[in-house]
Amino acid sequence: MIVEYIRYRVPDPEEFEAAYRRAVVPLGRASQCLDYELSRCVDEPGCHVLRITWKSVQDHLEGFRNSEHFQEFFAEIKPYVSNIEEMRHYEKVITKTEPTLFEWAGGAEAFERLTETFYGKVANDELIGPLFAHMDPGHPRYVAIWLSEVFGGPTTYSQERGGHAHMVSKHLGKGITEQQRRRWVNLLMDSADEVSLPSDPEFRAAFASYIEWGTRLALYFSKPDATPPGEGPMPRWGWGVAPPYRP
């Protein structure tokens, strides 16, 4: 993970910000981009800092810059290239000590226990078991590394399986019902209790938030008329409004 900072001094802040609102659309679709933020200086409104988090310098300079997303992005910001005062890559040295959800849960081993237990329940469930009748033996691990990455762990799923678009593609045409989605959620929550994932309200609220979002996305893309999504960044889930509780 690497952070790029680009510092601008522009004559017309409003037009500049409007251009970047258009530019971040293709930027956000690029798989190499993890997140971004444009900030305006309070003391000098013409001064702006763009922060982009990339998977690596190589992903930025070779992956993104050779993609169609870069062409769309650059077309919007090209008039402001001459206004750049600094454009460099940085590595994080000191960061906030708040743990990720991945760390708080117990790391990769915790998510592996969760998915092994969960898919054991799925296999014996009359409602959703048929959806997984021909499941790849490696499927529990794939879901474990997916959840690990979503909750702030290693980017193993993106590197080995192809990221968000690949996961969504696995649900196309499945015709999942709302009843099946809810059973999936209930069995996963039961499994979380069984393998003793942290039970504090803050963690479980964040965990349940992602599971609700993710299963509704799967439900939507399983419909017969759903359009496959293009490339997009992996979802990244954090604590939200409730930080980890330390008694």
TAGILIN-V411491 format. One record per residue. N is the residue number from 1. RES is the residue in three letters. SS is DSSP state (h for helix, s for strand, l for the rest). PSI is psi in radians with two decimals (999 if undefined). Layout:
n={N;N}
res={RES;RES}
ss={SS;SS}
psi={PSI;PSI}
This chain:
n={1;2;3;4;5;6;7;8;9;10;11;12;13;14;15;16;17;18;19;20;21;22;23;24;25;26;27;28;29;30;31;32;33;34;35;36;37;38;39;40;41;42;43;44;45;46;47;48;49;50;51;52;53;54;55;56;57;58;59;60;61;62;63;64;65;66;67;68;69;70;71;72;73;74;75;76;77;78;79;80;81;82;83;84;85;86;87;88;89;90;91;92;93;94;95;96;97;98;99;100;101;102;103;104;105;106;107;108;109;110;111;112;113;114;115;116;117;118;119;120;121;122;123;124;125;126;127;128;129;130;131;132;133;134;135;136;137;138;139;140;141;142;143;144;145;146;147;148;149;150;151;152;153;154;155;156;157;158;159;160;161;162;163;164;165;166;167;168;169;170;171;172;173;174;175;176;177;178;179;180;181;182;183;184;185;186;187;188;189;190;191;192;193;194;195;196;197;198;199;200;201;202;203;204;205;206;207;208;209;210;211;212;213;214;215;216;217;218;219;220;221;222;223;224;225;226;227;228;229;230;231;232;233;234;235;236;237;238;239;240;241;242;243;244;245;246;247}
res={MET;ILE;VAL;GLU;TYR;ILE;ARG;TYR;ARG;VAL;PRO;ASP;PRO;GLU;GLU;PHE;GLU;ALA;ALA;TYR;ARG;ARG;ALA;VAL;VAL;PRO;LEU;GLY;ARG;ALA;SER;GLN;CYS;LEU;ASP;TYR;GLU;LEU;SER;ARG;CYS;VAL;ASP;GLU;PRO;GLY;CYS;HIS;VAL;LEU;ARG;ILE;THR;TRP;LYS;SER;VAL;GLN;ASP;HIS;LEU;GLU;GLY;PHE;ARG;ASN;SER;GLU;HIS;PHE;GLN;GLU;PHE;PHE;ALA;GLU;ILE;LYS;PRO;TYR;VAL;SER;ASN;ILE;GLU;GLU;MET;ARG;HIS;TYR;GLU;LYS;VAL;ILE;THR;LYS;THR;GLU;PRO;THR;LEU;PHE;GLU;TRP;ALA;GLY;GLY;ALA;GLU;ALA;PHE;GLU;ARG;LEU;THR;GLU;THR;PHE;TYR;GLY;LYS;VAL;ALA;ASN;ASP;GLU;LEU;ILE;GLY;PRO;LEU;PHE;ALA;HIS;MET;ASP;PRO;GLY;HIS;PRO;ARG;TYR;VAL;ALA;ILE;TRP;LEU;SER;GLU;VAL;PHE;GLY;GLY;PRO;THR;THR;TYR;SER;GLN;GLU;ARG;GLY;GLY;HIS;ALA;HIS;MET;VAL;SER;LYS;HIS;LEU;GLY;LYS;GLY;ILE;THR;GLU;GLN;GLN;ARG;ARG;ARG;TRP;VAL;ASN;LEU;LEU;MET;ASP;SER;ALA;ASP;GLU;VAL;SER;LEU;PRO;SER;ASP;PRO;GLU;PHE;ARG;ALA;ALA;PHE;ALA;SER;TYR;ILE;GLU;TRP;GLY;THR;ARG;LEU;ALA;LEU;TYR;PHE;SER;LYS;PRO;ASP;ALA;THR;PRO;PRO;GLY;GLU;GLY;PRO;MET;PRO;ARG;TRP;GLY;TRP;GLY;VAL;ALA;PRO;PRO;TYR;ARG;PRO}
ss={l;s;s;s;s;s;s;s;s;l;l;l;h;h;h;h;h;h;h;h;h;h;h;h;h;h;h;h;h;l;l;l;s;s;s;s;s;s;s;s;l;l;l;l;l;l;s;s;s;s;s;s;s;s;l;l;h;h;h;h;h;h;h;h;l;l;l;h;h;h;h;h;h;h;h;h;h;h;h;h;h;h;h;s;s;s;s;s;s;s;l;l;l;l;l;l;l;l;l;l;h;h;h;h;h;l;l;h;h;h;h;h;h;h;h;h;h;h;h;h;h;h;h;l;l;l;l;l;h;h;h;h;l;l;l;l;l;l;h;h;h;h;h;h;h;h;h;h;h;h;l;l;l;l;l;h;h;h;h;h;h;l;l;h;h;h;h;h;h;l;l;l;l;l;l;l;l;h;h;h;h;h;h;h;h;h;h;h;h;h;h;h;h;h;l;l;l;l;l;l;h;h;h;h;h;h;h;h;h;h;h;h;h;h;h;h;h;h;h;h;h;l;l;l;l;l;l;l;l;l;l;l;l;l;l;l;l;l;l;l;l;l;l;l;l;l;l}
psi={2.32;2.59;2.22;2.31;2.28;2.11;2.23;2.62;1.91;2.62;-0.47;1.58;-0.66;-0.78;-0.68;-0.83;-0.62;-0.70;-0.70;-0.49;-0.57;-0.67;-0.57;-0.19;-0.98;-0.53;-0.78;-0.40;-0.30;2.23;-0.37;-0.35;2.16;-0.72;3.03;2.83;2.27;2.20;2.50;2.39;2.29;-0.66;-0.61;1.62;-0.35;-0.18;2.25;2.65;2.17;2.19;2.16;2.24;2.10;2.75;-0.67;2.92;-0.71;-0.71;-0.63;-1.00;-0.54;-0.75;-1.07;-0.79;-0.26;0.24;2.84;-0.46;-0.67;-0.70;-0.75;-0.75;-0.87;-0.57;-0.55;-0.64;-0.05;-0.71;-0.27;0.09;-0.66;-0.21;0.08;2.23;-0.44;2.47;1.76;2.78;2.47;2.60;2.47;2.33;-0.82;2.23;2.90;2.46;0.01;2.23;2.70;2.88;-0.60;-0.84;-0.75;-0.60;-0.43;0.19;-2.91;-0.69;-0.62;-0.72;-0.52;-0.74;-0.74;-0.88;-0.58;-0.77;-0.78;-0.89;-0.33;-0.69;-0.72;-0.76;-0.50;0.16;2.22;-0.41;-0.84;-0.16;-0.76;-0.48;-0.42;0.41;-0.56;0.69;2.36;2.31;-0.45;-0.01;-0.78;-0.69;-0.71;-0.74;-0.60;-0.78;-0.47;-0.91;-0.67;-0.78;-0.74;-0.68;0.32;0.17;-2.85;2.70;0.67;-0.72;-0.78;-0.70;-0.65;-0.52;-0.25;0.09;-2.79;-0.77;-0.65;-0.78;-0.80;-0.68;-0.46;-0.22;-0.11;2.28;0.12;-0.37;0.77;2.42;2.86;-0.63;-0.69;-0.69;-0.79;-0.65;-0.71;-0.82;-0.82;-0.74;-0.62;-0.72;-0.67;-0.70;-0.65;-0.68;-0.73;-0.65;0.12;0.79;2.70;2.37;0.10;2.55;-0.61;-0.81;-0.82;-0.58;-0.77;-0.74;-0.84;-0.58;-0.80;-0.78;-0.71;-0.80;-0.84;-0.72;-0.55;-0.60;-0.76;-0.72;-0.80;-0.84;-0.14;-0.16;2.60;-0.58;0.22;2.44;2.21;2.39;2.74;-2.97;2.54;2.80;2.68;2.45;2.48;2.06;2.36;-2.88;-0.29;-2.36;-0.21;1.88;2.91;2.41;2.21;1.89;999}
